[in-house]
Amino acid sequence: MIILGIDPGYAIVGWGVIEYNGSKFRTLGYGSINTPAGLEPAERLLMVYRGMNEIIEKYKPDQMAVEELFFNTNTTTAILVAEARGVIVLSAKLAGINIAEYTPLQVKQAVVGYGRAEKKQVITMVTTLLSLPAPPKPDDTADALAIAVCHAHSGCSRLGQYYNK
């Protein structure tokens, strides 16, 4: 199974693609989609959409795992990130990819074994589990890989929670 993990964002969308087969991982690619601050919001969303389409076309994932959004202070940022997340989900749905969502707590629990783990612990575990030569940068990319690993470990029990199968 090829899994595309996504850490949604407006300025930076972290992504990671892994293959999971019989409890073994193989990293196929990872990186980030970056949108410059000076562009109008619609242009930035278009960049996210095009970037997602390129990733989907190149890696042809079977499933996508995306982090659920949680904001408690800055509503302006929350709205922009939610718009980017909508574009991300739309890209996957148009490509016929099943989508699962995970909370940050679920991701940390699946990757580190502790739901309140620090970011550094998550990055260390992702680097180790995926046998990466160095910790992925930026942190959003490491988070995306962690989301993909979480789905690999948890996805079978979450089959009924995909968007509009």
LINUR-V589133 format. One record per residue. N is the residue number from 1. RES is the residue in one small letter. OMEGA is omega in radians with two decimals (NA if undefined). NEAR is the number of other ideal C-beta (glycine too) atoms within 12 Angstrom. Layout:
((N & RES & OMEGA & NEAR) (N & RES & OMEGA & NEAR))
This chain:
((1 & m & 3.09 & 29) (2 & i & -3.05 & 31) (3 & i & 3.02 & 45) (4 & l & 3.07 & 48) (5 & g & -3.10 & 54) (6 & i & 2.94 & 53) (7 & d & -3.01 & 45) (8 & p & 3.09 & 45) (9 & g & -3.14 & 37) (10 & y & 3.09 & 35) (11 & a & -3.12 & 26) (12 & i & 3.00 & 30) (13 & v & 3.08 & 43) (14 & g & 3.10 & 40) (15 & w & 3.09 & 48) (16 & g & -3.14 & 48) (17 & v & 3.10 & 42) (18 & i & 2.97 & 41) (19 & e & -3.14 & 26) (20 & y & -3.08 & 33) (21 & n & 3.09 & 14) (22 & g & -3.14 & 9) (23 & s & 3.08 & 13) (24 & k & -3.14 & 14) (25 & f & 2.95 & 32) (26 & r & -3.13 & 24) (27 & t & -3.12 & 32) (28 & l & 3.12 & 27) (29 & g & 3.10 & 29) (30 & y & -3.13 & 39) (31 & g & -3.14 & 30) (32 & s & 2.99 & 31) (33 & i & -3.08 & 37) (34 & n & 3.11 & 23) (35 & t & -3.10 & 29) (36 & p & -3.07 & 14) (37 & a & -3.04 & 13) (38 & g & -3.09 & 9) (39 & l & 3.06 & 16) (40 & e & -3.07 & 13) (41 & p & -3.13 & 22) (42 & a & 3.11 & 15) (43 & e & 3.13 & 16) (44 & r & 3.11 & 28) (45 & l & 3.08 & 32) (46 & l & 3.09 & 20) (47 & m & 3.10 & 28) (48 & v & -3.13 & 39) (49 & y & -3.13 & 29) (50 & r & 3.10 & 20) (51 & g & 3.10 & 29) (52 & m & -3.14 & 39) (53 & n & 3.10 & 24) (54 & e & -3.14 & 22) (55 & i & -3.13 & 35) (56 & i & 3.13 & 32) (57 & e & -3.09 & 17) (58 & k & -3.00 & 18) (59 & y & 3.13 & 31) (60 & k & -3.12 & 23) (61 & p & 3.06 & 37) (62 & d & -3.07 & 29) (63 & q & 3.07 & 40) (64 & m & 3.04 & 46) (65 & a & -3.08 & 51) (66 & v & 3.13 & 49) (67 & e & 3.03 & 39) (68 & e & -3.13 & 25) (69 & l & 3.06 & 29) (70 & f & 3.09 & 20) (71 & f & 3.10 & 18) (72 & n & -3.11 & 8) (73 & t & -2.97 & 8) (74 & n & -3.09 & 14) (75 & t & 3.11 & 12) (76 & t & 3.10 & 13) (77 & t & -3.13 & 19) (78 & a & -3.13 & 19) (79 & i & -3.14 & 17) (80 & l & 3.12 & 27) (81 & v & 3.11 & 34) (82 & a & 3.08 & 24) (83 & e & 3.11 & 26) (84 & a & 3.13 & 39) (85 & r & 3.08 & 34) (86 & g & 3.10 & 24) (87 & v & 3.14 & 34) (88 & i & -3.14 & 46) (89 & v & 3.11 & 34) (90 & l & 3.13 & 24) (91 & s & -3.12 & 35) (92 & a & -3.12 & 38) (93 & k & 3.13 & 21) (94 & l & 3.12 & 17) (95 & a & 3.11 & 26) (96 & g & -3.10 & 18) (97 & i & 3.04 & 36) (98 & n & -3.05 & 29) (99 & i & 3.04 & 40) (100 & a & 3.13 & 41) (101 & e & 3.09 & 32) (102 & y & 3.06 & 40) (103 & t & 3.06 & 22) (104 & p & 3.13 & 29) (105 & l & 3.11 & 19) (106 & q & -3.14 & 30) (107 & v & 3.14 & 44) (108 & k & 3.12 & 30) (109 & q & -3.09 & 23) (110 & a & -3.04 & 33) (111 & v & -3.06 & 41) (112 & v & -3.08 & 28) (113 & g & -3.13 & 16) (114 & y & -3.05 & 16) (115 & g & 3.13 & 19) (116 & r & -3.12 & 14) (117 & a & 3.07 & 23) (118 & e & 3.14 & 16) (119 & k & -3.13 & 23) (120 & k & 3.12 & 15) (121 & q & 3.13 & 23) (122 & v & -3.14 & 39) (123 & i & 3.13 & 32) (124 & t & -3.13 & 21) (125 & m & 3.11 & 33) (126 & v & 3.13 & 43) (127 & t & -3.13 & 27) (128 & t & -3.09 & 21) (129 & l & -3.08 & 31) (130 & l & 3.13 & 36) (131 & s & -3.14 & 15) (132 & l & -3.13 & 26) (133 & p & -3.14 & 11) (134 & a & 3.09 & 15) (135 & p & -3.14 & 24) (136 & p & 3.10 & 35) (137 & k & -0.16 & 22) (138 & p & -3.13 & 25) (139 & d & 3.13 & 22) (140 & d & 3.11 & 34) (141 & t & 3.07 & 37) (142 & a & 3.11 & 40) (143 & d & 3.13 & 40) (144 & a & 3.09 & 49) (145 & l & 3.09 & 49) (146 & a & 3.11 & 51) (147 & i & 3.09 & 48) (148 & a & 3.11 & 51) (149 & v & 3.10 & 44) (150 & c & -3.14 & 45) (151 & h & 3.11 & 45) (152 & a & -3.13 & 42) (153 & h & -2.99 & 32) (154 & s & -2.96 & 27) (155 & g & -3.09 & 32) (156 & c & -3.13 & 15) (157 & s & -3.09 & 15) (158 & r & -3.04 & 23) (159 & l & -3.11 & 14) (160 & g & -3.05 & 11) (161 & q & 3.09 & 23) (162 & y & 3.03 & 23) (163 & y & 2.97 & 23) (164 & n & 3.14 & 12) (165 & k & NA & 13))
